[in-house]
Amino acid sequence: MLFLCPKFDKTTYMNASVCIEQKGTIEAIANNKITVRIDRESACGHCHIQGLCHLTGPLERTIDVKNDNRNFLVGDVVEIMITRGMGNKAVVFGYLLPFIIMVFTLLLLTSLSLAEWISGLISLAVLVPYYIVLYILREKLSRNFIFTIRKKLI
């Protein structure tokens, strides 16, 4: 669901007019962090074999949001928002760059006349260090992704 993004912070949201939002429930509040459980809706809700298929991944995720000392309680239904630009940045790091790295590696290795199965294995294996680096830099990267929170209007 898209909506006009409220300008919580002038420096962050000055140029961002559209946000991505999801509904969630507050699970925990500690110090300056609110943990919100996001229940994703599956597109497979009416499929007869949904119990056998695991394509959609987990339907429940948790997101930590900075608590700016507003009155939130555990169990409150809230909306978590991120600007579209930050969402696109996450897609680039999570999907586009690994895809480009894998395809580039595959093309390079096949042009060097390596066996196709070896080229395929190496291009998949090259993603392991990429995701390890992302994991190591997760704290630094998380500073670039600013989630905001507001109470859900019922």
MDAnalysis code that builds the backbone (N, CA, C; Angstrom):
import MDAnalysis as mda
import numpy as np

u = mda.Universe.empty(462, n_residues=154, atom_resindex=np.repeat(np.arange(154), 3), trajectory=True)
u.add_TopologyAttr("name", ["N", "CA", "C"] * 154)
u.add_TopologyAttr("resid", np.arange(1, 155))
u.add_TopologyAttr("resname", ["MET", "LEU", "PHE", "LEU", "CYS", "PRO", "LYS", "PHE", "ASP", "LYS", "THR", "THR", "TYR", "MET", "ASN", "ALA", "SER", "VAL", "CYS", "ILE", "GLU", "GLN", "LYS", "GLY", "THR", "ILE", "GLU", "ALA", "ILE", "ALA", "ASN", "ASN", "LYS", "ILE", "THR", "VAL", "ARG", "ILE", "ASP", "ARG", "GLU", "SER", "ALA", "CYS", "GLY", "HIS", "CYS", "HIS", "ILE", "GLN", "GLY", "LEU", "CYS", "HIS", "LEU", "THR", "GLY", "PRO", "LEU", "GLU", "ARG", "THR", "ILE", "ASP", "VAL", "LYS", "ASN", "ASP", "ASN", "ARG", "ASN", "PHE", "LEU", "VAL", "GLY", "ASP", "VAL", "VAL", "GLU", "ILE", "MET", "ILE", "THR", "ARG", "GLY", "MET", "GLY", "ASN", "LYS", "ALA", "VAL", "VAL", "PHE", "GLY", "TYR", "LEU", "LEU", "PRO", "PHE", "ILE", "ILE", "MET", "VAL", "PHE", "THR", "LEU", "LEU", "LEU", "LEU", "THR", "SER", "LEU", "SER", "LEU", "ALA", "GLU", "TRP", "ILE", "SER", "GLY", "LEU", "ILE", "SER", "LEU", "ALA", "VAL", "LEU", "VAL", "PRO", "TYR", "TYR", "ILE", "VAL", "LEU", "TYR", "ILE", "LEU", "ARG", "GLU", "LYS", "LEU", "SER", "ARG", "ASN", "PHE", "ILE", "PHE", "THR", "ILE", "ARG", "LYS", "LYS", "LEU", "ILE"])
u.atoms.positions = np.array([
    [0.846, -1.161, 0.000],
    [0.000, 0.000, 0.000],
    [0.899, 1.235, 0.000],
    [0.595, 2.191, -0.856],
    [1.385, 3.403, -0.964],
    [0.583, 4.580, -0.457],
    [1.257, 5.538, 0.132],
    [0.592, 6.739, 0.599],
    [1.601, 7.873, 0.621],
    [1.113, 9.086, 0.769],
    [2.032, 10.209, 0.871],
    [2.795, 10.091, 2.173],
    [4.073, 10.234, 2.087],
    [4.947, 10.011, 3.226],
    [4.951, 11.225, 4.142],
    [4.607, 11.059, 5.417],
    [4.707, 12.182, 6.338],
    [6.162, 12.559, 6.527],
    [6.437, 13.808, 6.681],
    [7.816, 14.274, 6.821],
    [8.231, 14.237, 8.288],
    [8.630, 13.031, 8.754],
    [9.046, 12.870, 10.138],
    [10.359, 13.593, 10.399],
    [11.250, 13.531, 9.442],
    [12.577, 14.098, 9.595],
    [12.908, 14.823, 8.303],
    [13.120, 16.114, 8.367],
    [13.307, 16.915, 7.158],
    [14.467, 16.426, 6.305],
    [15.555, 15.987, 6.925],
    [16.706, 15.573, 6.136],
    [16.454, 14.259, 5.414],
    [15.699, 13.373, 6.016],
    [15.476, 12.061, 5.422],
    [14.345, 12.081, 4.407],
    [13.266, 12.759, 4.723],
    [12.064, 12.647, 3.914],
    [11.789, 13.868, 3.039],
    [12.740, 14.779, 2.953],
    [12.497, 15.996, 2.206],
    [12.149, 15.705, 0.744],
    [12.880, 14.807, 0.120],
    [12.660, 14.511, -1.288],
    [11.832, 13.252, -1.514],
    [11.418, 12.586, -0.467],
    [10.682, 11.339, -0.607],
    [9.195, 11.614, -0.454],
    [8.452, 11.396, -1.524],
    [7.026, 11.683, -1.444],
    [6.191, 10.419, -1.316],
    [6.760, 9.258, -1.621],
    [5.998, 8.022, -1.565],
    [6.714, 7.034, -0.663],
    [5.948, 6.380, 0.216],
    [6.513, 5.385, 1.126],
    [5.904, 4.020, 0.850],
    [6.585, 3.022, 1.362],
    [6.073, 1.657, 1.379],
    [5.722, 1.389, 2.832],
    [4.544, 0.867, 3.088],
    [4.136, 0.637, 4.475],
    [3.593, -0.767, 4.639],
    [3.775, -1.301, 5.848],
    [3.224, -2.598, 6.205],
    [2.692, -2.531, 7.625],
    [1.638, -3.288, 7.834],
    [1.028, -3.352, 9.156],
    [1.761, -4.382, 9.998],
    [1.912, -4.078, 11.290],
    [2.573, -5.002, 12.187],
    [2.078, -4.832, 13.609],
    [2.580, -5.682, 14.488],
    [2.216, -5.657, 15.899],
    [3.485, -5.541, 16.731],
    [3.469, -4.658, 17.710],
    [4.634, -4.480, 18.573],
    [4.775, -5.698, 19.474],
    [5.963, -6.308, 19.424],
    [6.246, -7.487, 20.247],
    [7.038, -7.140, 21.498],
    [7.927, -6.147, 21.385],
    [8.768, -5.801, 22.538],
    [9.214, -4.352, 22.428],
    [9.410, -3.749, 23.586],
    [9.946, -2.392, 23.657],
    [11.080, -2.423, 24.675],
    [12.286, -2.069, 24.207],
    [13.447, -2.071, 25.096],
    [14.321, -0.882, 24.771],
    [14.632, -0.093, 25.791],
    [15.488, 1.093, 25.650],
    [15.038, 1.959, 24.485],
    [15.825, 2.014, 23.434],
    [15.458, 2.861, 22.299],
    [15.087, 2.034, 21.069],
    [14.585, 0.815, 21.289],
    [14.270, -0.080, 20.184],
    [12.887, -0.694, 20.366],
    [12.105, -0.663, 19.298],
    [10.797, -1.317, 19.272],
    [10.888, -2.466, 18.280],
    [10.516, -3.665, 18.721],
    [10.500, -4.824, 17.831],
    [9.075, -5.035, 17.356],
    [8.901, -5.031, 16.032],
    [7.578, -5.147, 15.421],
    [7.527, -6.416, 14.596],
    [6.473, -7.212, 14.785],
    [6.243, -8.424, 13.997],
    [5.386, -8.055, 12.798],
    [5.893, -8.349, 11.614],
    [5.175, -8.087, 10.366],
    [4.611, -9.412, 9.870],
    [3.317, -9.458, 9.681],
    [2.683, -10.643, 9.109],
    [2.455, -10.379, 7.631],
    [3.249, -11.040, 6.802],
    [3.084, -10.864, 5.357],
    [1.902, -11.693, 4.893],
    [1.162, -11.130, 3.966],
    [0.057, -11.866, 3.388],
    [0.574, -12.656, 2.196],
    [0.263, -13.918, 2.166],
    [0.734, -14.771, 1.096],
    [-0.186, -14.677, -0.104],
    [0.408, -14.731, -1.283],
    [-0.379, -14.762, -2.518],
    [-0.938, -16.163, -2.738],
    [-0.517, -17.109, -1.933],
    [-0.926, -18.498, -2.104],
    [-2.074, -18.880, -1.162],
    [-2.737, -17.906, -0.598],
    [-3.751, -18.158, 0.414],
    [-4.846, -19.124, -0.002],
    [-5.193, -19.139, -1.266],
    [-6.285, -20.004, -1.723],
    [-5.795, -21.233, -2.470],
    [-4.483, -21.441, -2.497],
    [-3.929, -22.579, -3.218],
    [-4.097, -23.851, -2.390],
    [-4.429, -24.951, -3.049],
    [-4.685, -26.214, -2.343],
    [-3.409, -26.906, -1.869],
    [-2.272, -26.599, -2.465],
    [-1.025, -27.261, -2.047],
    [-0.102, -26.315, -1.294],
    [-0.644, -25.246, -0.720],
    [0.197, -24.261, -0.055],
    [1.006, -24.845, 1.096],
    [0.535, -25.895, 1.726],
    [1.276, -26.517, 2.819],
    [2.505, -27.275, 2.343],
    [2.525, -27.661, 1.075],
    [3.649, -28.409, 0.523],
    [4.686, -27.506, -0.133],
    [4.285, -26.310, -0.456],
    [5.142, -25.392, -1.194],
    [5.787, -24.399, -0.238],
    [7.070, -24.130, -0.439],
    [7.770, -23.194, 0.437],
    [8.357, -22.034, -0.357],
    [7.724, -21.675, -1.459],
    [8.243, -20.602, -2.299],
    [8.099, -19.230, -1.663],
    [7.109, -19.034, -0.828],
    [6.859, -17.702, -0.301],
    [7.748, -17.362, 0.883],
    [8.427, -18.308, 1.460],
    [9.275, -18.029, 2.613],
    [8.431, -17.839, 3.858],
    [9.078, -17.437, 4.943],
    [8.327, -17.256, 6.182],
    [7.337, -16.098, 6.043],
    [6.167, -16.287, 6.609],
    [5.136, -15.263, 6.525],
    [5.227, -14.279, 7.681],
    [6.183, -14.474, 8.553],
    [6.323, -13.612, 9.723],
    [7.763, -13.124, 9.812],
    [7.932, -11.823, 9.934],
    [9.255, -11.225, 10.064],
    [9.233, -10.231, 11.212],
    [10.401, -9.947, 11.762],
    [10.485, -8.908, 12.792],
    [11.414, -7.803, 12.308],
    [11.048, -6.590, 12.646],
    [11.826, -5.414, 12.281],
    [12.056, -4.600, 13.548],
    [13.276, -4.136, 13.724],
    [13.593, -3.259, 14.849],
    [13.532, -1.815, 14.373],
    [12.792, -0.995, 15.122],
    [12.597, 0.401, 14.779],
    [13.063, 1.244, 15.956],
    [13.701, 2.369, 15.651],
    [14.155, 3.261, 16.704],
    [12.946, 3.845, 17.437],
    [12.999, 3.794, 18.756],
    [11.920, 4.340, 19.588],
    [12.226, 5.803, 19.876],
    [11.363, 6.675, 19.394],
    [11.573, 8.098, 19.628],
    [10.706, 8.599, 20.781],
    [10.547, 7.731, 21.786],
    [9.846, 8.055, 23.035],
    [8.386, 8.450, 22.848],
    [7.727, 7.836, 21.874],
    [6.290, 8.039, 21.764],
    [5.603, 6.955, 22.571],
    [4.320, 7.111, 22.782],
    [3.578, 6.195, 23.648],
    [3.114, 4.966, 22.887],
    [3.976, 3.987, 22.792],
    [3.630, 2.702, 22.195],
    [3.605, 1.656, 23.292],
    [2.732, 0.681, 23.136],
    [2.631, -0.423, 24.083],
    [2.778, -1.734, 23.342],
    [3.256, -2.756, 24.049],
    [3.337, -4.084, 23.458],
    [1.928, -4.516, 23.072],
    [1.770, -5.006, 21.855],
    [0.467, -5.430, 21.355],
    [-0.204, -4.396, 20.469],
    [0.313, -3.162, 20.446],
    [-0.267, -2.137, 19.581],
    [-0.112, -2.524, 18.115],
    [-1.135, -2.233, 17.322],
    [-1.068, -2.425, 15.877],
    [-0.510, -1.128, 15.289],
    [0.565, -1.260, 14.521],
    [1.264, -0.092, 13.997],
    [1.522, -0.257, 12.500],
    [1.941, 0.833, 11.884],
    [2.385, 0.810, 10.497],
    [3.875, 1.110, 10.486],
    [4.635, 0.281, 9.772],
    [6.061, 0.482, 9.577],
    [6.231, 1.042, 8.175],
    [7.009, 2.130, 8.068],
    [7.164, 2.779, 6.774],
    [8.638, 2.946, 6.422],
    [8.907, 2.868, 5.127],
    [10.234, 3.125, 4.583],
    [10.023, 3.818, 3.245],
    [10.913, 4.730, 2.896],
    [10.745, 5.416, 1.616],
    [10.983, 4.434, 0.476],
    [10.377, 4.725, -0.640],
    [10.528, 3.864, -1.813],
    [11.995, 3.771, -2.233],
    [12.742, 4.849, -2.126],
    [14.156, 4.831, -2.492],
    [14.958, 3.861, -1.641],
    [14.669, 3.828, -0.339],
    [15.366, 2.893, 0.548],
    [14.957, 1.457, 0.244],
    [13.697, 1.254, -0.109],
    [13.239, -0.080, -0.496],
    [13.933, -0.551, -1.765],
    [14.086, 0.350, -2.719],
    [14.790, 0.010, -3.963],
    [16.252, -0.311, -3.690],
    [16.861, 0.421, -2.775],
    [18.253, 0.169, -2.410],
    [18.402, -1.244, -1.819],
    [17.455, -1.649, -0.999],
    [17.484, -2.997, -0.419],
    [17.372, -4.061, -1.510],
    [16.533, -3.819, -2.502],
    [16.384, -4.763, -3.618],
    [17.688, -4.867, -4.396],
    [18.369, -3.745, -4.602],
    [19.651, -3.763, -5.324],
    [20.673, -4.607, -4.571],
    [20.822, -4.377, -3.255],
    [21.796, -5.140, -2.470],
    [21.411, -6.613, -2.324],
    [20.128, -6.895, -2.185],
    [19.693, -8.260, -1.918],
    [19.524, -9.132, -3.145],
    [19.186, -8.534, -4.294],
    [18.865, -9.333, -5.469],
    [19.646, -8.944, -6.719],
    [19.692, -7.662, -7.054],
    [20.277, -7.246, -8.324],
    [21.792, -7.437, -8.367],
    [22.519, -6.940, -7.365],
    [23.978, -7.117, -7.352],
    [24.392, -8.588, -7.338],
    [23.782, -9.442, -6.505],
    [24.165, -10.857, -6.553],
    [23.892, -11.494, -7.917],
    [22.787, -11.103, -8.550],
    [22.464, -11.634, -9.873],
    [23.524, -11.213, -10.888],
    [23.906, -9.939, -10.858],
    [24.920, -9.436, -11.799],
    [26.256, -10.138, -11.561],
    [26.641, -10.282, -10.305],
    [27.899, -10.966, -9.976],
    [27.872, -12.406, -10.483],
    [26.761, -13.095, -10.257],
    [26.661, -14.488, -10.672],
    [26.710, -14.630, -12.195],
    [25.953, -13.794, -12.912],
    [25.929, -13.885, -14.376],
    [27.291, -13.500, -14.950],
    [27.907, -12.440, -14.413],
    [29.235, -12.034, -14.885],
    [30.244, -13.166, -14.695],
    [30.227, -13.785, -13.527],
    [31.152, -14.890, -13.246],
    [30.898, -16.057, -14.188],
    [29.644, -16.380, -14.413],
    [29.300, -17.482, -15.316],
    [29.782, -17.205, -16.734],
    [29.538, -16.000, -17.240],
    [29.977, -15.651, -18.593],
    [31.496, -15.650, -18.701],
    [32.170, -15.127, -17.700],
    [33.626, -15.088, -17.712],
    [34.210, -16.496, -17.729],
    [33.703, -17.356, -16.864],
    [34.258, -18.710, -16.762],
    [33.932, -19.564, -17.983],
    [32.755, -19.399, -18.560],
    [32.440, -20.166, -19.775],
    [33.252, -19.650, -20.959],
    [33.580, -18.360, -20.981],
    [34.423, -17.833, -22.070],
    [35.863, -18.336, -21.945],
    [36.253, -18.743, -20.734],
    [37.579, -19.323, -20.521],
    [37.586, -20.825, -20.788],
    [36.506, -21.337, -21.372],
    [36.356, -22.742, -21.780],
    [36.364, -23.723, -20.619],
    [35.895, -23.289, -19.453],
    [35.705, -24.224, -18.344],
    [34.443, -25.032, -18.607],
    [34.380, -26.194, -18.039],
    [33.174, -27.013, -18.187],
    [31.980, -26.249, -17.618],
    [30.837, -26.428, -18.253],
    [29.653, -25.674, -17.831],
    [29.289, -25.949, -16.377],
    [29.397, -27.184, -15.939],
    [29.003, -27.496, -14.568],
    [29.964, -26.863, -13.563],
    [31.250, -26.778, -13.912],
    [32.213, -26.124, -13.031],
    [31.949, -24.623, -12.993],
    [31.686, -24.040, -14.169],
    [31.368, -22.608, -14.240],
    [30.129, -22.290, -13.409],
    [29.117, -23.150, -13.506],
    [27.885, -22.945, -12.740],
    [28.117, -23.025, -11.241],
    [28.888, -24.020, -10.822],
    [29.171, -24.163, -9.393],
    [29.977, -22.985, -8.842],
    [30.971, -22.559, -9.610],
    [31.795, -21.441, -9.146],
    [30.967, -20.155, -9.101],
    [30.084, -19.950, -10.106],
    [29.271, -18.727, -10.070],
    [28.282, -18.735, -8.924],
    [27.836, -19.885, -8.508],
    [26.997, -19.941, -7.305],
    [27.845, -19.740, -6.048],
    [29.020, -20.341, -6.032],
    [29.897, -20.241, -4.855],
    [30.387, -18.823, -4.638],
    [30.490, -18.040, -5.689],
    [30.976, -16.667, -5.565],
    [29.987, -15.810, -4.765],
    [28.747, -16.247, -4.652],
    [27.752, -15.508, -3.876],
    [27.953, -15.671, -2.370],
    [28.594, -16.758, -1.967],
    [28.817, -16.991, -0.536],
    [29.627, -15.856, 0.082],
    [30.786, -15.477, -0.489],
    [31.513, -14.346, 0.103],
    [30.719, -13.039, 0.052],
    [29.929, -12.849, -1.006],
    [29.123, -11.629, -1.111],
    [28.158, -11.521, 0.067],
    [27.431, -12.603, 0.337],
    [26.468, -12.561, 1.443],
    [27.165, -12.544, 2.806],
    [28.352, -13.103, 2.911],
    [29.119, -13.012, 4.160],
    [29.514, -11.559, 4.413],
    [29.951, -10.866, 3.374],
    [30.308, -9.450, 3.515],
    [29.074, -8.636, 3.904],
    [27.933, -8.906, 3.274],
    [26.695, -8.215, 3.663],
    [26.371, -8.459, 5.134],
    [26.553, -9.692, 5.581],
    [26.275, -10.021, 6.977],
    [27.213, -9.273, 7.911],
    [28.486, -9.210, 7.557],
    [29.462, -8.508, 8.390],
    [29.146, -7.015, 8.453],
    [28.685, -6.449, 7.331],
    [28.389, -5.013, 7.265],
    [26.949, -4.672, 7.620],
    [26.214, -5.613, 8.194],
    [24.783, -5.402, 8.446],
    [24.496, -4.212, 9.351],
    [25.339, -3.989, 10.364],
    [25.124, -2.849, 11.257],
    [25.315, -1.529, 10.520],
    [26.354, -1.456, 9.723],
    [26.623, -0.245, 8.950],
    [25.514, -0.015, 7.924],
    [25.092, -1.076, 7.258],
    [24.022, -0.957, 6.268],
    [22.692, -0.590, 6.913],
    [22.448, -1.104, 8.122],
    [21.158, -0.834, 8.771],
    [21.005, 0.640, 9.136],
    [22.117, 1.355, 9.284],
    [22.036, 2.799, 9.545],
    [21.507, 3.559, 8.336],
    [21.629, 2.980, 7.160],
    [21.141, 3.626, 5.933],
    [19.668, 3.358, 5.675],
    [19.095, 2.367, 6.335],
    [17.697, 2.015, 6.133],
    [16.907, 2.466, 7.355],
    [16.197, 3.568, 7.209],
    [15.485, 4.167, 8.328],
    [14.007, 3.812, 8.236],
    [13.548, 3.048, 9.220],
    [12.133, 2.709, 9.311],
    [11.474, 3.694, 10.252],
    [10.261, 4.091, 9.934],
    [9.485, 4.917, 10.852],
    [8.240, 4.145, 11.258],
    [7.665, 4.564, 12.352],
    [6.544, 3.833, 12.920],
    [5.461, 4.823, 13.312],
    [4.216, 4.407, 13.138],
    [3.088, 5.203, 13.636],
    [1.953, 4.246, 13.986],
    [1.121, 4.677, 14.895],
    [-0.016, 3.837, 15.288],
    [-0.961, 3.683, 14.130],
    [-1.463, 2.479, 13.965],
    [-2.415, 2.178, 12.893],
    [-3.756, 2.765, 13.253],
    [-4.306, 3.534, 12.336],
    [-5.645, 4.080, 12.541],
    [-6.665, 3.018, 12.156],
    [-7.503, 2.658, 13.093],
    [-8.461, 1.563, 12.844],
    [-9.748, 2.076, 12.303],
])
